[in-house]
Amino acid sequence: MLKTILSRLIQTVVVVFALVTFTFFAARAMPGNPFASDKATTPEEQAALEAYYGLDKGPIEQYYNYWKNIILHGDFGDSLSMKGRKVSDLIAESFPISFTLGMTALILGVLIGVPLGVIAALYHNKAIDYIAMVIALAGICIVAFVLGPLFQIFLAKPLSVLNVAGWSRPTDIILPAITLCFGSAAVLARLTRGGMLDVLSQDYIRTARAKGVPPLKIITKHALRPALMPAVTYLGPAFAAIITGSFVVENIFLVPGMGQHFVIGITALDFNLIVALVFFYGILMGIANLLSDLALIFMDPKLRNA
Amino acid sequence: MSTTASLVTPPVVEKGTSLWADAFTRLKKNKLAILGGIVVILILFLCFIVTPILGWTGLDANAQDLSNRFANPGQGSVLGTDQLGRDMLMRVLEGGQISLLVALLATLLTATVGIIYGGIAGYVGGRTEAIMMRIVDGLLAMPFLIIVILLRELISAEVEEVGRFFVDNWGFDADLVLRFSNLAPLILAIAAFGWLTMGRIVRSAAASLRRQEFVEAARSLGLPHRRILFRHILPNMLGPVIIYATLTIPAFIMYEATLSFIGLGIEPPNSSWGILIKEGANFLETRPLILLFPAFMFSLTLFAFNFLGDGLRDALDPKSSKD
């Protein structure tokens, strides 16, 4: 168990370091100039801006300074596109929004996907199974950017309770969260169904049945835990999918989350913002994967001794 | 879905039936997969054969006609026109061309890289295999779409440079090269990180094949590695590769559309289903058809490829077909 955690931690550190290093140099190698879009920038003013943000130095020196500022001052740098703002402030503002939205969507996804998968497996090769799996596939194929506008027109417009877009009322989370949850709900349904089918054909389930254990108890007590393993393994990647999915959903519903910052960061070549966001996403993914590892260890006694 | 019908009642295998014939018998019984296959062929036919023919007859996806904006379907053009009076039918078809082209080329690249990398790791085994797969694990732990966005931005200038070289020195058509050099960075960026799962699948297939008797027999007969790889390992890996490639195509279509939707993918003069959906969303209230046509084709294509892929998995690899 310790070995699993430790190797995941080491992996996360290596991956995040590689990711940050790559992004740091990649952002600087991208064609364009972060200050080119600023109004009335003479070459002198541009040089002054570059000097102010330390971009006039060589890339290696910049890289060294970047880590030095993080380690000594906990400073991830200033935003180049939003002047006078620290990137850490921008992330601190937008992260709770993205997190609330993402977590709501993920929980919704689990609540929809897992029961759907279990039901499909119980009615294997019957009409209910086919219907559930076609619904699940629809969740994968009718993607957020088709679903979002459709929701806006068919749900938000007629129901005056819901705003079409924006993030000012508590109810504003409903539509983006539903839009965002479909993809992971669909994959979770497919994985749960697969896991369940696998488990239901095992001998110990047949034994339980032969002993006359009530069907519902067989499912909840004996089958569900091992059947959920593939779905739990997917929760780490699902988290990543929800993060990137939120780029689109935040864009459609005008949610002031981290997604907009990333898109703006790329188009405006805001180096510090891009690197800090990738840094943050990398750590988040590491945590998500670690949590999913821990859940698996908790669920499967065999893994505990490994 | 329809998954394990073949598991429950194994088909009667006649003597001498090859793996492929056997799989095809199973596939034929899966109506959804066959339907998916037919739709895939139809869409490919429409986008890559019908579209150029329509183009020769004078239809143009980019020809604007401001006096004929938002025409209803049937008024002069089959699917009507968009906000600039462009023919929707041609726009949807040409958008599909680009969407499919990006996904197909990226899948081809991922399959090639995945087979080579996974094949080497699985066949060589031991320490090399462990290190190679550790690298794959690490890369898989990175956020895919974010890396693709960064890579695409990073290499776009270089690709344009290469494109210009082709035009200047080898007399390639400038317009065509310009359009392709807008797609190429996206294709390369998707493929650069898209091959990882394929690599894993190929590795596990190769690793299990390596230990099988017929491969050992071939080795003990003193056959060279190259011959073992090409005669015995590769043909037996085709099943999982084909299955996964079929399921990769819709995923890549989706990634391309997602990136184009947020403005970090395909750029004009190219357009893809993602771009059309993005544009259509602006006129959703008054002209829903402008969104619905590309959205329908896009979702239909994803459905068809997924049904076909699932069916192929059931047919070629009944044991692993659970989800």
Interface residues (C-beta under 8 A of the other chain):
Chain A: Q11 T12 V14 V15 A18 L19 F22 T23 A26 A27 A29 M30 P31 H124 N125 D129 Y130 M133 V134 L137 A138 I140 C141 I142 V143 A144 F145 V146 P149 Q152 I153 K157 R190 L191 R193 G194 G195 L197 D198 P230 A240 I243 T244 F247 V248 N251 I252 F262 V263 I266 T267 I274 V278 Y281 G282 M285 G286 N289
Chain B: M1 S2 T3 T4 A5 V8 D137 G138 A141 M142 P143 F144 L145 I146 I147 I149 L150 L151 E153 L154 S156 A157 P250 M254 A257 T258 F261 I262 G263 L264 G274 I277 K278 G280 A281 L284 E285 P288 L291 A295 F298 S299 L302 F303 N306 F307 K322 D323
